[in-house]
Amino acid sequence: MSNDLLNILSNSNKDIDNQQLMDYLSGKLSGEEKHAVEKMMADSEFMNDAVEGLETIPNKKDIQTYVDELNTTLHKSLQKKKQRRMKRRLREGPWGYVAILLIILLCIAAYLIVRKVLVAH
């Protein structure tokens, strides 16, 4: 499996890599490696839930397809959020500068008016 396809849990659990998890689910691990994964599952509720969920998939060959779909969907969702955030930032940005400029101009105008009034008296 390529590294791009094995990143479903890469940021969430640093104890096990996805290849090892896939090997565990497909029964390719040795007894010692299998025991180590089961020990990690006992220590981590998240990992235990993930493995239990993946074990419910009837055809283990479909796991990679589900992983790919999840990664693709997650990537698209994150891209949409990033684009919305950038659009909002672009819309809000100029108005902040305009407001600051307007306040500075009003302060200068008020200073000049007060100075003119004080000099006239």
C-alpha positions as CSV (number, residue, x, y, z in Angstrom):
1,M,0.0,0.0,0.0
2,S,1.3,3.4,-0.8
3,N,2.1,6.0,1.9
4,D,-0.6,8.3,0.6
5,L,-3.3,5.7,1.1
6,L,-2.2,4.8,4.6
7,N,-2.8,8.1,6.4
8,I,-6.2,7.6,8.0
9,L,-4.8,7.4,11.5
10,S,-1.4,9.1,10.9
11,N,-2.1,12.1,13.1
12,S,-4.3,10.5,15.6
13,N,-2.2,7.7,17.0
14,K,1.6,7.7,16.9
15,D,1.9,4.2,18.5
16,I,0.8,2.2,15.4
17,D,1.2,2.8,11.8
18,N,-1.6,2.1,9.3
19,Q,0.3,-0.7,7.6
20,Q,0.6,-2.5,10.9
21,L,-3.1,-2.0,11.5
22,M,-4.0,-3.3,8.1
23,D,-1.7,-6.3,8.6
24,Y,-3.4,-7.0,11.9
25,L,-6.8,-7.0,10.4
26,S,-5.8,-9.2,7.6
27,G,-4.0,-11.6,9.9
28,K,-0.6,-11.1,8.5
29,L,1.2,-10.3,11.8
30,S,3.3,-12.8,13.8
31,G,2.1,-13.8,17.2
32,E,4.4,-11.3,19.0
33,E,3.4,-8.4,16.7
34,K,-0.3,-9.3,17.1
35,H,0.1,-9.4,20.9
36,A,1.7,-5.9,20.7
37,V,-1.2,-4.5,18.7
38,E,-3.7,-6.0,21.1
39,K,-1.8,-4.5,24.1
40,M,-2.0,-1.1,22.4
41,M,-5.7,-1.7,21.8
42,A,-6.2,-2.4,25.5
43,D,-4.3,0.8,26.4
44,S,-6.2,3.1,23.9
45,E,-9.9,3.3,23.8
46,F,-9.7,5.1,20.5
47,M,-7.6,2.4,18.9
48,N,-9.8,-0.3,20.2
49,D,-12.9,1.4,18.8
50,A,-11.2,1.9,15.4
51,V,-10.1,-1.8,15.2
52,E,-13.6,-3.0,16.3
53,G,-15.2,-0.8,13.6
54,L,-12.8,-2.0,10.9
55,E,-13.4,-5.6,11.9
56,T,-17.1,-5.2,11.2
57,I,-16.3,-4.8,7.5
58,P,-17.1,-8.2,6.0
59,N,-14.6,-8.2,3.1
60,K,-11.2,-7.1,4.4
61,K,-10.1,-6.2,0.9
62,D,-12.7,-3.4,0.9
63,I,-11.0,-1.7,3.9
64,Q,-8.5,0.1,1.7
65,T,-11.4,1.3,-0.5
66,Y,-13.2,2.7,2.6
67,V,-10.0,4.3,3.8
68,D,-9.4,6.0,0.4
69,E,-13.0,7.3,0.4
70,L,-12.7,8.6,3.9
71,N,-9.4,10.4,3.1
72,T,-10.8,11.8,-0.1
73,T,-14.0,13.1,1.6
74,L,-12.0,14.5,4.5
75,H,-9.6,16.3,2.1
76,K,-12.5,17.8,0.1
77,S,-14.2,19.0,3.3
78,L,-11.0,20.6,4.6
79,Q,-10.4,22.3,1.3
80,K,-14.0,23.7,1.3
81,K,-13.5,25.1,4.8
82,K,-10.1,26.6,3.9
83,Q,-11.6,28.3,0.8
84,R,-14.5,29.7,2.9
85,R,-12.1,31.0,5.5
86,M,-10.0,32.7,2.8
87,K,-13.0,34.3,1.1
88,R,-14.2,35.6,4.5
89,R,-10.8,36.9,5.3
90,L,-10.6,38.7,1.9
91,R,-14.1,40.3,2.4
92,E,-13.4,41.4,6.0
93,G,-9.9,42.7,5.4
94,P,-10.4,45.9,3.4
95,W,-13.3,47.1,5.6
96,G,-11.0,47.0,8.7
97,Y,-8.4,49.2,6.9
98,V,-11.1,51.6,5.7
99,A,-12.5,51.9,9.3
100,I,-9.0,52.6,10.7
101,L,-8.3,55.2,8.0
102,L,-11.6,56.9,8.6
103,I,-11.0,57.1,12.4
104,I,-7.5,58.6,11.8
105,L,-9.0,61.2,9.4
106,L,-11.7,62.1,11.9
107,C,-9.1,62.5,14.6
108,I,-7.0,64.8,12.4
109,A,-10.0,66.8,11.4
110,A,-11.1,67.1,15.1
111,Y,-7.6,68.2,16.0
112,L,-7.5,70.9,13.3
113,I,-11.0,72.2,14.2
114,V,-10.1,72.4,17.9
115,R,-6.8,74.1,17.1
116,K,-8.6,76.6,14.8
117,V,-11.2,77.3,17.5
118,L,-8.6,77.8,20.2
119,V,-6.4,80.1,18.0
120,A,-9.5,82.2,17.1
121,H,-10.3,82.9,20.7
